[in-house]
Amino acid sequence: MHYRDFGTTGWKVSEIGFGGARIGGLLAQDGGRATSLRTLAAAFDAGMNFYDTADMYSQGESEVLIGKAFRRSRDRVFIASKGGFCVPTGKKLIQFIKPFAKPIVRALGLRRAPVSLSAAPAIPQDFSPTYLGKAVEASLHRLQTDYIDLYQLHSPSRDVLTGAPFQDTLGALERLKTQGKIRAYGIALDLAEDASHCLDMTGISSLQMPFGIMDLEASQGIFEGVSKRGIGIIARGCFGGGALKASLTEAELRATEPQWERVLRIRQIVQDFGRSALEAALQFSLREPRIGVNILGMRTPAHVAANFQYYASRPLSDEEFRALLIPAPATGA
Ligand SMILES: NC(=O)c1ccc[n+]([C@@H]2O[C@H](COP(=O)([O-])OP(=O)(O)OC[C@H]3O[C@@H](n4cnc5c(N)ncnc54)[C@H](OP(=O)(O)O)[C@@H]3O)[C@@H](O)[C@H]2O)c1
């Protein structure tokens, strides 16, 4: 594993990090908690030292699992959590009934739908100092730690980012940092283009945004300004949220992925180069030197093993790289 500078934090972060959105949860598949813990252990053994999570992932269970996995190696990993979404009462109820419901879910063979997070119904958000103070305490508790390395505001809209109360939000984060509850703070953006509204926010250490062969356009021209200001870049969605995996049939792709034509084109191209789409996608993202860490969503030890192989494969040639610069269809997909 190679490590990169993360903005001006002085941290050396692994080139690939762990995206923790799909570990835990009521519909966790393939062995549930035990598998998630083995997945995290495999990522650590592979040299990954950056773990992205959020208080709302699997209603807090993602943080719980990461806390459990790294209780004894806390100083060897960077834990990046997020807050700002208010988990609604219905979800709190699910958390309560989960231990009783899990056997039923297993027996019925229910599976988590392959929906993207952005397609989820709107959940209320709160970025007020009071709310964030409580959210950080709750995350610290779930993570079994007394500090969070990087605390990220979870998907604030452009209105939130540019509104006057946002100064209070940044002030609250600065206080949490002074108190030692968080070591650094940043913003996890839904849209890469919103980075332009964050460049003058002194104090932020990171910006997280989508980037990869499925997300070429949005970040164009953004990385330069972000890295010049010493802000660490966390790139996510390298695998198109799973759309690039080989197991999806063309019919499934057409039904679930707005950019299905692009996926089919990528599949065609990589075949000529003797690579899988996931390998090509990861090598494509690794070519961008201004990214600190590419976080990959993983659920199983097999995902970790395969992704490490893709990571260790030969870098893209210039010819391969150019071939993968597929413009988005004119329809705007
Ligand atoms: N606004 C935000 O802050 C925000 C939004 C989205 C994501 N995130 C973060 O970014 C991370 C990554 O995002 P993501 O999970 O949506 O995108 P991703 O990394 O592009 O895709 C992850 C999915 O790809 C599939 N996959 C991964 N490795 C594989 C392998 N070796 N073989 C086959 N399939 C494989 C898995 O699909 P299956 O699970 O279907 O098998 C996995 O869930 C998240 O975990 C989260 O930490 C943050």
The ligand as an ORCA input file, in Angstrom:
! r2SCAN-3c Opt
* xyz 0 1
  N     -22.637     12.229      0.742
  C     -21.760     11.402      1.261
  O     -21.100     11.733      2.208
  C     -21.562     10.040      0.660
  C     -22.400      9.555     -0.354
  C     -22.151      8.284     -0.867
  C     -21.079      7.540     -0.383
  N     -20.284      8.033      0.604
  C     -19.106      7.264      1.122
  O     -18.396      6.766      0.019
  C     -18.261      5.330      0.131
  C     -18.237      4.705     -1.246
  O     -19.436      4.990     -1.925
  P     -20.305      3.863     -2.607
  O     -20.257      2.660     -1.734
  O     -21.617      4.443     -2.916
  O     -19.609      3.677     -3.990
  P     -18.537      2.716     -4.649
  O     -17.342      2.577     -3.791
  O     -18.385      3.251     -6.004
  O     -19.302      1.309     -4.801
  C     -19.346      0.395     -3.761
  C     -20.070     -0.852     -4.205
  O     -19.342     -1.488     -5.250
  C     -19.451     -2.886     -5.093
  N     -18.103     -3.441     -4.933
  C     -17.047     -2.951     -4.247
  N     -15.992     -3.749     -4.384
  C     -16.381     -4.774     -5.174
  C     -15.747     -5.935     -5.686
  N     -14.460     -6.186     -5.461
  N     -16.467     -6.778     -6.472
  C     -17.775     -6.526     -6.758
  N     -18.427     -5.444     -6.315
  C     -17.742     -4.583     -5.524
  C     -20.291     -3.169     -3.871
  O     -21.636     -3.331     -4.327
  P     -22.657     -4.284     -3.541
  O     -22.710     -3.773     -2.137
  O     -23.935     -4.105     -4.297
  O     -22.057     -5.649     -3.637
  C     -20.161     -1.875     -3.095
  O     -21.248     -1.613     -2.249
  C     -19.449      4.925      1.007
  O     -19.257      3.681      1.618
  C     -19.469      6.065      1.986
  O     -18.459      5.869      2.959
  C     -20.488      9.275      1.120
*
